[in-house]
Amino acid sequence: MIKISRSFLILATASAIAAAFAQGNPSTRAAKDSGPNIVISETPPYDCGGTERIESIAGKVTGVAPAQYRLTIYAQGCNGVLYVQPTIASPLTDIGSDGAFEANIHLGHTYYVLLVAPAYKPKPELTGIPQPGGDVIAVAKVRGRGAPAGSEKKK
């Protein structure tokens, strides 16, 4: 006859329950299968755009190997056009080995950060909102810091 201690049974039961919960818990699965994600931690101010002012945008990319991707950043002006940042001549932003990124960009009222494959060729201007697909792996959108109340409406 095998003797099993009471504390072993309690520990084994608790472990089994925890394992079953983790498999059925959507937030636990999402953490494992989260895929590419862009978090913008430093947002430039809300502005109609132009070439006069430059501010920093920064954040972190997770769920991918940073060395295999780049970022394309767009600032949307009050005319509705999205302009590639920091410049047409330098339209791609590197991602650090820890996933961090930072760029000094011209202002807009809304900012889009695109995680892109190496083959992606950014257009200097866009009139539509970028969506994931093809060489665009993920898109993050953020309103400018200090956006006026009600500015969420389409310009």
Backbone as a printed PyTorch tensor [residue, N CA C, xyz], in Angstrom:
tensor([[[  0.8370,  -1.1690,   0.0000],
         [  0.0000,   0.0000,   0.0000],
         [  0.8880,   1.2410,   0.0000]],

        [[  0.5390,   2.2040,  -0.8520],
         [  1.2960,   3.4470,  -0.9560],
         [  0.6520,   4.4630,  -0.0210]],

        [[  1.4980,   5.1110,   0.7770],
         [  1.0040,   6.1460,   1.6770],
         [  1.2680,   7.5100,   1.0470]],

        [[  0.2330,   8.3200,   0.9840],
         [  0.3530,   9.6680,   0.4490],
         [ -0.0530,  10.6240,   1.5610]],

        [[  0.7880,  11.5930,   1.8060],
         [  0.4920,  12.5400,   2.8820],
         [ -0.6410,  13.4720,   2.4780]],

        [[ -1.3250,  13.9730,   3.4760],
         [ -2.4390,  14.8810,   3.2600],
         [ -1.9580,  16.1750,   2.5670]],

        [[ -0.8060,  16.6890,   2.9670],
         [ -0.3010,  17.9320,   2.3580],
         [  0.0360,  17.7170,   0.8840]],

        [[  0.5250,  16.5110,   0.5300],
         [  0.8030,  16.2140,  -0.8750],
         [ -0.4900,  16.2270,  -1.6790]],

        [[ -1.5570,  15.6550,  -1.1620],
         [ -2.8390,  15.6320,  -1.8530],
         [ -3.3800,  17.0530,  -2.0490]],

        [[ -3.2440,  17.8800,  -1.0310],
         [ -3.7370,  19.2570,  -1.1320],
         [ -2.9410,  20.0150,  -2.1920]],

        [[ -1.6150,  19.8620,  -2.1680],
         [ -0.7620,  20.5200,  -3.1390],
         [ -1.0640,  20.0410,  -4.5600]],

        [[ -1.2190,  18.7340,  -4.7350],
         [ -1.5100,  18.1750,  -6.0540],
         [ -2.8590,  18.6650,  -6.5710]],

        [[ -3.8610,  18.7260,  -5.7030],
         [ -5.1840,  19.1980,  -6.0960],
         [ -5.1340,  20.6690,  -6.4840]],

        [[ -4.4430,  21.4800,  -5.6760],
         [ -4.3270,  22.9070,  -5.9800],
         [ -3.6190,  23.1310,  -7.3030]],

        [[ -2.5750,  22.3520,  -7.5700],
         [ -1.8460,  22.4810,  -8.8340],
         [ -2.7320,  22.1210, -10.0190]],

        [[ -3.5180,  21.0730,  -9.8760],
         [ -4.4090,  20.6510, -10.9560],
         [ -5.4730,  21.7070, -11.2330]],

        [[ -6.0140,  22.2940, -10.1730],
         [ -7.0260,  23.3380, -10.3480],
         [ -6.4080,  24.5630, -11.0240]],

        [[ -5.2200,  24.9580, -10.5900],
         [ -4.5480,  26.1140, -11.1930],
         [ -4.2540,  25.8730, -12.6650]],

        [[ -3.8130,  24.6800, -13.0120],
         [ -3.5190,  24.3610, -14.4060],
         [ -4.7850,  24.3980, -15.2540]],

        [[ -5.8750,  23.8670, -14.7240],
         [ -7.1390,  23.8780, -15.4550],
         [ -7.6380,  25.3070, -15.6340]],

        [[ -7.5060,  26.1360, -14.6110],
         [ -7.9240,  27.5330, -14.7000],
         [ -7.1140,  28.2770, -15.7470]],

        [[ -5.8060,  28.0690, -15.7520],
         [ -4.9300,  28.7630, -16.7050],
         [ -5.2930,  28.3980, -18.1380]],

        [[ -5.6550,  27.1490, -18.3900],
         [ -6.0060,  26.7440, -19.7480],
         [ -7.3280,  27.3430, -20.1960]],

        [[ -8.2380,  27.5400, -19.2480],
         [ -9.5600,  28.0460, -19.6030],
         [ -9.6930,  29.5450, -19.4520]],

        [[ -8.6950,  30.2160, -18.9200],
         [ -8.7790,  31.6390, -18.6650],
         [ -8.3250,  32.4140, -19.9040]],

        [[ -9.2210,  33.1810, -20.5360],
         [ -8.8580,  33.8890, -21.7550],
         [ -7.6880,  34.8580, -21.5800]],

        [[ -7.6070,  35.5590, -20.4430],
         [ -6.5210,  36.5210, -20.2800],
         [ -5.1740,  35.8140, -20.1870]],

        [[ -5.1390,  34.6200, -19.6560],
         [ -3.8930,  33.8570, -19.6050],
         [ -3.5080,  33.4190, -21.0090]],

        [[ -4.5020,  32.9590, -21.7790],
         [ -4.2140,  32.5630, -23.1600],
         [ -3.7520,  33.7670, -23.9700]],

        [[ -4.3930,  34.9040, -23.7630],
         [ -4.0170,  36.0980, -24.5240],
         [ -2.5750,  36.4800, -24.2410]],

        [[ -2.1390,  36.3300, -23.0070],
         [ -0.7540,  36.6790, -22.6780],
         [  0.2140,  35.7640, -23.4190]],

        [[ -0.1360,  34.4900, -23.5480],
         [  0.7270,  33.5480, -24.2610],
         [  0.6790,  33.7710, -25.7650]],

        [[ -0.4970,  34.0930, -26.2930],
         [ -0.7070,  34.2030, -27.7320],
         [ -0.9340,  35.6490, -28.1600]],

        [[ -0.3550,  36.5980, -27.4640],
         [ -0.6910,  37.9960, -27.6900],
         [ -0.2560,  38.5210, -29.0470]],

        [[  0.7780,  37.9560, -29.6570],
         [  1.2180,  38.4240, -30.9610],
         [  1.8120,  39.8130, -30.8900]],

        [[  2.0160,  40.4420, -32.0380],
         [  2.6380,  41.7650, -32.0810],
         [  1.7750,  42.8240, -31.3900]],

        [[  2.4250,  43.7050, -30.6540],
         [  1.7230,  44.7740, -29.9640],
         [  2.6170,  46.0070, -29.9160]],

        [[  2.0250,  47.1850, -30.1180],
         [  2.7360,  48.4520, -30.0410],
         [  2.0990,  49.2620, -28.9220]],

        [[  2.9090,  49.6880, -27.9610],
         [  2.4330,  50.5470, -26.8840],
         [  3.1440,  51.8860, -27.0240]],

        [[  2.3710,  52.9540, -27.1310],
         [  2.9360,  54.3010, -27.2210],
         [  2.9260,  54.8910, -25.8190]],

        [[  4.1100,  55.1710, -25.2790],
         [  4.2210,  55.6640, -23.9130],
         [  4.4770,  57.1650, -23.8380]],

        [[  4.9780,  57.7460, -24.8900],
         [  5.2260,  59.1920, -24.9350],
         [  4.5640,  59.7340, -26.1890]],

        [[  3.5690,  60.5890, -25.9870],
         [  2.7680,  61.0990, -27.0960],
         [  3.0530,  62.5740, -27.3390]],

        [[  3.2780,  62.9600, -28.5780],
         [  3.4470,  64.3820, -28.8920],
         [  2.1210,  65.1280, -28.6730]],

        [[  2.1750,  66.4470, -28.6030],
         [  0.9360,  67.2070, -28.4000],
         [  0.0290,  67.2150, -29.6270]],

        [[ -1.2230,  67.5270, -29.3640],
         [ -2.2260,  67.7260, -30.3970],
         [ -1.8820,  69.0150, -31.1440]],

        [[ -1.8910,  68.9520, -32.4720],
         [ -1.5640,  70.1230, -33.2790],
         [ -2.1090,  69.8640, -34.6760]],

        [[ -2.3520,  70.8920, -35.4290],
         [ -2.8460,  70.7020, -36.7950],
         [ -1.7570,  70.2690, -37.7650]],

        [[ -0.5150,  70.2910, -37.3350],
         [  0.5600,  69.8170, -38.1940],
         [  1.3560,  70.9540, -38.7940]],

        [[  2.3690,  70.5800, -39.5310],
         [  3.2490,  71.5610, -40.1440],
         [  4.6960,  71.1880, -39.8780]],

        [[  5.5900,  71.9740, -40.4130],
         [  7.0160,  71.6610, -40.3020],
         [  7.7210,  72.4300, -39.1920]],

        [[  7.0120,  73.3200, -38.4930],
         [  7.6540,  74.1880, -37.5230],
         [  8.1020,  73.4750, -36.2440]],

        [[  7.2620,  72.6350, -35.6840],
         [  7.5410,  72.0290, -34.3760],
         [  7.8400,  70.5380, -34.4980]],

        [[  8.7630,  70.1000, -33.6470],
         [  9.1270,  68.6880, -33.5790],
         [  9.0740,  68.2580, -32.1130]],

        [[  8.4830,  67.0910, -31.8660],
         [  8.3860,  66.5190, -30.5170],
         [  8.6960,  65.0270, -30.6040]],

        [[  8.8620,  64.4270, -29.4500],
         [  9.2140,  63.0120, -29.3830],
         [  7.9800,  62.1280, -29.2560]],

        [[  8.0340,  60.9900, -29.9290],
         [  7.0760,  59.9130, -29.7330],
         [  7.9000,  58.6940, -29.3600]],

        [[  7.4340,  57.9240, -28.3880],
         [  8.2110,  56.7660, -27.9200],
         [  7.2740,  55.6790, -27.4360]],

        [[  7.8230,  54.4790, -27.3420],
         [  7.0370,  53.3620, -26.8600],
         [  7.8070,  52.0730, -26.9330]],

        [[  7.0500,  50.9850, -26.9880],
         [  7.6610,  49.6600, -26.9960],
         [  6.8480,  48.7160, -27.8680]],

        [[  7.5720,  47.8480, -28.5630],
         [  6.9620,  46.8130, -29.3920],
         [  7.2120,  45.4760, -28.7040]],

        [[  6.1660,  44.6620, -28.5840],
         [  6.3060,  43.3370, -27.9810],
         [  5.6930,  42.2880, -28.9020]],

        [[  6.0360,  41.0440, -28.6450],
         [  5.4460,  39.9400, -29.3980],
         [  6.1320,  39.6230, -30.7150]],

        [[  7.2600,  40.2910, -31.0000],
         [  8.0230,  40.0250, -32.2260],
         [  9.5160,  40.1330, -31.9120]],

        [[ 10.3330,  39.6270, -32.8140],
         [ 11.7800,  39.8110, -32.7210],
         [ 12.0940,  41.1900, -33.3150]],

        [[ 12.4730,  42.1810, -32.4820],
         [ 12.6420,  43.5570, -32.9580],
         [ 13.5730,  43.7060, -34.1590]],

        [[ 14.6230,  42.9240, -34.2320],
         [ 15.5950,  43.0700, -35.3270],
         [ 14.9850,  42.7390, -36.6920]],

        [[ 13.8520,  42.0450, -36.7120],
         [ 13.2400,  41.6320, -37.9770],
         [ 12.2260,  42.6400, -38.5250]],

        [[ 11.9840,  43.7320, -37.7840],
         [ 10.9500,  44.6840, -38.1930],
         [ 11.4510,  46.1170, -38.0230]],

        [[ 10.7010,  47.0440, -38.5910],
         [ 10.9270,  48.4820, -38.4190],
         [  9.5670,  49.1030, -38.1340]],

        [[  9.5840,  50.3950, -37.8660],
         [  8.3460,  51.1340, -37.6530],
         [  8.2300,  52.2370, -38.6920]],

        [[  7.0070,  52.5070, -39.0950],
         [  6.6990,  53.6900, -39.8930],
         [  5.6940,  54.4900, -39.0780]],

        [[  5.9750,  55.7720, -38.9230],
         [  5.1290,  56.6420, -38.1140],
         [  4.4900,  57.6760, -39.0350]],

        [[  3.1860,  57.9070, -38.8280],
         [  2.4640,  58.9390, -39.5640],
         [  1.8290,  59.9120, -38.5800]],

        [[  1.8740,  61.1950, -38.8930],
         [  1.1790,  62.2340, -38.1410],
         [  0.0620,  62.7560, -39.0290]],

        [[ -1.1460,  62.8020, -38.4870],
         [ -2.2920,  63.2560, -39.2720],
         [ -2.5450,  64.7350, -39.0130]],

        [[ -2.5500,  65.5140, -40.0840],
         [ -2.8350,  66.9380, -39.9920],
         [ -4.3280,  67.1970, -39.9670]],

        [[ -4.7120,  68.4180, -39.6440],
         [ -6.1310,  68.7770, -39.6010],
         [ -6.7860,  68.7270, -40.9810]],

        [[ -5.9810,  68.6460, -42.0400],
         [ -6.5280,  68.4850, -43.3900],
         [ -6.8870,  67.0320, -43.6880]],

        [[ -6.6310,  66.1260, -42.7130],
         [ -6.9830,  64.7210, -42.8730],
         [ -5.8880,  63.8660, -43.4900]],

        [[ -4.8430,  64.4760, -43.9960],
         [ -3.7460,  63.7340, -44.6260],
         [ -2.7880,  63.2330, -43.5520]],

        [[ -2.2920,  62.0010, -43.7230],
         [ -1.2790,  61.4330, -42.8400],
         [  0.0740,  61.6050, -43.5160]],

        [[  1.0240,  62.1830, -42.7830],
         [  2.3480,  62.4690, -43.3230],
         [  3.3760,  61.5620, -42.6560]],

        [[  4.2200,  60.9160, -43.4690],
         [  5.2230,  60.0040, -42.9340],
         [  6.2310,  60.7910, -42.0850]],

        [[  6.7150,  60.1490, -41.0280],
         [  7.6400,  60.7820, -40.0800],
         [  8.8640,  59.9100, -39.8740]],

        [[  9.9740,  60.4280, -39.4880],
         [ 10.2780,  61.8320, -39.2400],
         [ 10.3810,  62.6520, -40.5210]],

        [[ 10.8280,  62.0570, -41.6390],
         [ 10.8970,  62.7780, -42.9110],
         [ 10.6540,  61.7970, -44.0550]],

        [[ 10.3860,  62.3380, -45.2300],
         [ 10.2350,  61.4820, -46.4160],
         [ 11.5450,  60.7440, -46.6970]],

        [[ 12.6750,  61.4080, -46.4530],
         [ 13.9840,  60.8010, -46.7000],
         [ 14.3190,  59.7130, -45.6740]],

        [[ 13.7350,  59.7810, -44.4870],
         [ 13.9770,  58.7810, -43.4180],
         [ 12.6390,  58.3060, -42.8700]],

        [[ 11.9100,  57.4970, -43.6390],
         [ 10.5530,  57.1240, -43.2320],
         [ 10.4530,  55.9230, -42.2850]],

        [[ 11.5930,  55.3260, -41.9310],
         [ 11.5580,  54.1420, -41.0680],
         [ 12.2730,  54.4250, -39.7500]],

        [[ 11.7310,  53.8780, -38.6810],
         [ 12.2980,  54.0360, -37.3410],
         [ 12.7420,  52.6720, -36.8500]],

        [[ 13.9500,  52.5990, -36.3190],
         [ 14.4710,  51.3460, -35.7790],
         [ 13.8120,  51.0050, -34.4460]],

        [[ 13.7890,  49.7110, -34.1570],
         [ 13.3070,  49.1980, -32.8730],
         [ 14.5190,  48.6640, -32.1360]],

        [[ 14.6980,  49.0710, -30.8790],
         [ 15.8260,  48.5900, -30.0890],
         [ 15.7010,  47.1080, -29.7720]],

        [[ 16.7890,  46.5060, -29.3450],
         [ 16.7840,  45.0690, -29.0320],
         [ 15.8100,  44.7320, -27.9040]],

        [[ 15.4820,  45.7300, -27.0620],
         [ 14.5090,  45.5240, -25.9860],
         [ 13.0850,  45.8660, -26.4240]],

        [[ 12.9070,  46.2230, -27.7000],
         [ 11.5880,  46.5610, -28.2280],
         [ 11.2600,  48.0420, -28.1470]],

        [[ 12.1300,  48.8380, -27.5170],
         [ 11.8530,  50.2680, -27.3530],
         [ 12.0980,  51.0370, -28.6510]],

        [[ 11.3290,  52.0960, -28.8380],
         [ 11.5450,  52.9920, -29.9680],
         [ 11.3240,  54.4260, -29.5350]],

        [[ 11.9470,  55.3330, -30.2660],
         [ 11.7640,  56.7660, -30.0400],
         [ 12.1040,  57.4850, -31.3340]],

        [[ 11.3280,  58.5110, -31.6380],
         [ 11.5840,  59.3090, -32.8350],
         [ 11.1440,  60.7410, -32.5830]],

        [[ 11.8450,  61.6700, -33.1670],
         [ 11.4570,  63.0740, -33.1400],
         [ 10.6990,  63.3470, -34.4240]],

        [[  9.4380,  63.7520, -34.2730],
         [  8.5520,  63.8710, -35.4330],
         [  7.8610,  65.2300, -35.4590]],

        [[  7.3180,  65.5680, -36.6320],
         [  6.4830,  66.7570, -36.7650],
         [  5.1270,  66.4440, -36.1340]],

        [[  4.4200,  67.4850, -35.7680],
         [  3.1780,  67.3010, -35.0300],
         [  1.9810,  67.0340, -35.9340]],

        [[  0.9370,  66.5090, -35.3040],
         [ -0.3450,  66.2410, -35.9380],
         [ -1.3900,  66.1490, -34.8430]],

        [[ -2.6120,  65.8380, -35.2090],
         [ -3.6210,  65.6750, -34.1580],
         [ -3.7660,  64.2190, -33.7490]],

        [[ -3.3860,  63.3000, -34.6430],
         [ -3.4230,  61.8680, -34.3540],
         [ -2.1560,  61.2520, -34.9140]],

        [[ -1.6360,  60.2580, -34.1910],
         [ -0.3840,  59.6140, -34.5930],
         [ -0.6290,  58.1270, -34.7960]],

        [[ -0.0360,  57.5800, -35.8550],
         [ -0.1360,  56.1620, -36.1860],
         [  1.2690,  55.5790, -36.2170]],

        [[  1.4610,  54.4870, -35.4920],
         [  2.7460,  53.7850, -35.5050],
         [  2.4840,  52.4150, -36.1130]],

        [[  3.1580,  52.1220, -37.2170],
         [  2.9790,  50.8680, -37.9390],
         [  4.1940,  49.9830, -37.7420]],

        [[  3.9830,  48.7580, -37.3280],
         [  5.0330,  47.7450, -37.2940],
         [  5.0450,  47.1240, -38.6820]],

        [[  6.2060,  47.2110, -39.3490],
         [  6.2470,  46.8040, -40.7540],
         [  7.3630,  45.8000, -41.0330]],

        [[  7.1320,  44.9800, -42.0550],
         [  8.1300,  44.0140, -42.5290],
         [  9.2110,  44.7600, -43.3050]],

        [[ 10.3750,  44.1440, -43.4720],
         [ 11.4820,  44.7990, -44.1810],
         [ 11.1290,  45.2550, -45.5970]],

        [[ 10.2220,  44.5760, -46.2600],
         [  9.8720,  44.9220, -47.6480],
         [  8.9420,  46.1320, -47.7420]],

        [[  8.4050,  46.6090, -46.6240],
         [  7.4340,  47.7050, -46.6560],
         [  8.0770,  48.9930, -47.1660]],

        [[  7.4070,  49.6470, -48.0960],
         [  7.8510,  50.9230, -48.6620],
         [  6.8390,  51.9940, -48.2660]],

        [[  7.1630,  52.8150, -47.2640],
         [  6.2080,  53.8350, -46.8030],
         [  5.9100,  54.8740, -47.8700]],

        [[  4.6570,  55.2570, -47.9570],
         [  4.2630,  56.3420, -48.8470],
         [  4.4230,  57.6470, -48.0740]],

        [[  4.8440,  58.7150, -48.7510],
         [  5.0250,  60.0010, -48.0680],
         [  3.7330,  60.5290, -47.4470]],

        [[  2.5940,  60.2590, -48.0980],
         [  1.2980,  60.7160, -47.6130],
         [  0.2690,  59.6180, -47.7990]],

        [[ -0.6700,  59.5650, -46.8430],
         [ -1.8070,  58.6500, -46.9430],
         [ -3.0820,  59.4450, -46.7170]],

        [[ -4.1460,  59.0570, -47.4130],
         [ -5.4380,  59.6910, -47.1650],
         [ -6.3770,  58.7510, -46.4240]],

        [[ -5.9820,  57.4820, -46.2810],
         [ -6.7790,  56.5180, -45.5400],
         [ -6.0470,  56.0630, -44.2850]],

        [[ -6.7870,  55.5520, -43.3510],
         [ -6.2210,  55.0640, -42.1000],
         [ -5.5420,  53.7240, -42.3640]],

        [[ -4.2590,  53.5750, -41.9680],
         [ -3.5570,  52.3100, -42.2080],
         [ -4.1760,  51.1560, -41.4210]],

        [[ -4.1950,  50.0000, -42.0360],
         [ -4.7290,  48.7850, -41.4140],
         [ -3.6930,  47.6640, -41.5050]],

        [[ -3.6960,  46.7370, -40.5450],
         [ -2.7920,  45.5830, -40.6520],
         [ -3.1390,  44.7480, -41.8840]],

        [[ -2.1100,  44.1970, -42.4870],
         [ -2.2770,  43.3640, -43.6660],
         [ -1.0570,  43.5020, -44.5560]],

        [[ -0.6780,  42.4400, -45.2340],
         [  0.5020,  42.4690, -46.0870],
         [  1.7520,  42.7340, -45.2670]],

        [[  2.5040,  43.7650, -45.6320],
         [  3.7350,  44.0990, -44.9150],
         [  3.4930,  44.9280, -43.6560]],

        [[  2.2480,  45.3280, -43.4150],
         [  1.9090,  46.0340, -42.1750],
         [  1.4480,  44.9890, -41.1550]],

        [[  2.2560,  44.7880, -40.1260],
         [  1.9990,  43.7220, -39.1510],
         [  1.0250,  44.1690, -38.0650]],

        [[  1.1870,  45.3920, -37.5690],
         [  0.3240,  45.9220, -36.5080],
         [  0.2880,  47.4390, -36.6220]],

        [[ -0.8000,  48.0390, -36.0990],
         [ -0.9640,  49.4920, -36.1300],
         [ -1.4270,  49.9610, -34.7610]],

        [[ -0.7800,  51.0130, -34.2370],
         [ -1.2380,  51.6650, -33.0070],
         [ -1.6260,  53.0870, -33.3560]],

        [[ -2.6920,  53.5690, -32.7410],
         [ -3.1960,  54.9270, -32.9900],
         [ -3.3240,  55.6350, -31.6510]],

        [[ -2.9220,  56.9060, -31.6190],
         [ -3.0850,  57.6860, -30.3980],
         [ -3.3780,  59.1370, -30.7710]],

        [[ -4.3200,  59.7490, -30.0460],
         [ -4.5970,  61.1750, -30.2250],
         [ -3.4650,  61.9640, -29.5970]],

        [[ -3.2290,  63.1550, -30.1070],
         [ -2.1950,  64.0040, -29.5460],
         [ -2.4960,  64.3860, -28.1030]],

        [[ -1.4500,  64.5640, -27.3320],
         [ -1.5620,  64.9570, -25.9260],
         [ -2.2570,  66.3160, -25.8410]],

        [[ -3.2350,  66.4200, -24.9430],
         [ -3.9620,  67.6720, -24.7660],
         [ -5.0170,  67.9310, -25.8310]],

        [[ -5.4640,  66.8720, -26.4990],
         [ -6.4920,  67.0390, -27.5370],
         [ -7.7200,  67.6860, -26.9320]],

        [[ -8.3130,  68.6640, -27.6240],
         [ -9.5070,  69.3190, -27.0830],
         [-10.6790,  68.3580, -26.9810]],

        [[-11.5580,  68.6320, -26.0390],
         [-12.7670,  67.8090, -25.8680],
         [-13.5600,  67.8010, -27.1670]],

        [[-14.0490,  66.6360, -27.5360],
         [-14.8350,  66.5040, -28.7590],
         [-14.0000,  66.3730, -30.0110]],

        [[-12.6710,  66.3100, -29.8600],
         [-11.7960,  66.2300, -31.0470],
         [-11.7560,  64.8380, -31.6480]],

        [[-12.4530,  63.8910, -31.0510],
         [-12.4910,  62.5290, -31.5860],
         [-13.2810,  62.4590, -32.8940]],

        [[-14.1160,  63.4510, -33.1340],
         [-14.9030,  63.4510, -34.3680],
         [-13.9750,  63.6330, -35.5580]],

        [[-14.3560,  63.0320, -36.6580],
         [-13.5420,  63.1210, -37.8790],
         [-13.4440,  64.5540, -38.3500]],

        [[-12.2340,  64.9590, -38.6890],
         [-11.9960,  66.3350, -39.1700],
         [-12.3650,  66.4500, -40.6180]]])
